[in-house]
């Protein structure tokens, strides 16, 4: 969203900047995942409905999606009593 708001008149640049920045941050934190770049790209090239959300885009579709995936992972991976997921939270 920051890239979209900073470089709005130049869609080719804000798309590249958003994805490159997302990849650089993930690389620096050793959490590289292709979905992070895709999420940054979606925030920039999506419809006006996503742009109207502004920074709520991080919390509404992305945050809710992450929360649902975490809940499913906890349920599925803890069905067997011999397994414990996650081993460490921090």
N, C-alpha and C positions, 0 to 999 in steps of 0.2 A: 504494500500500500504506500509505503514511503516513496518507492521508485515511481509509482504512478502519479503521486501528488507532486513530486519534484519535476518530473520530465514529461508531463502530460501531452504537450503538443508533439512530442517525438515518440510515437509508439514503438518504433524499431529500437530506440535506445533504451527506453524504460523497461522493455521486455528483457533485453540482454543484460542490463544492469541488475534487475531483480534476480534473475537466475544466477548470474555470476556472483553476486553478493551472498545469496543463499548458499551456494556451493562453497565459497570461501569460508563462511562462518562454520558450516558443517565440517569442513576440512580442518579448520583450526581447533575445533572442539572434538575431533576424531569421532564424529557421529554422521559420517557421510551416508546419505540415503537418497536415491533418485526422486522419491516422492517430495522431498523438501524443495527441490528445484521446480518440480511441476506445480506445487502449491504456490510458489512465488510467481510463476508464470500465469497461472489461473487468475491470481489477484490482479494482474496487470491487463490481460487481454480479454477478460470476461465482459459480460453485459453491464449495463448501467445499474442493474439491481445489486450486483456485487460491489460496484464502485460506490453506490449509495450507502452500503454498510460501513464503508470507511474502515477504521481500525477494529470495528466489531467483527469483521471478517475473520480475524484471528480467533475470536472466541466462539462465534456462532457455528459456522460449518466446520471449521478446523478443530476447535476445541472439543466440540460435541463428538466429532468423529474419532478423535484420539481417545476420549473417555469411553466410548462404546467399544473400541478395539481393546482397550485395557481390561474392561470388565469381561469381555468374551475370552481374552487370553487367561485371565485369572480363573474363570470357571472351567474352561476346557483343560488347562494344564494342571488343575488341582483336583480333577475327578478321581484320578488314581491316588490312593493313599500313600503309595511309595514315592510320590513325587512332591516337590515343594517348589512352587513358582510364585514370585521370583525368589532366588536365593538371597539376594541382597537388594534392598531398596535404595541405598546410597553407597 
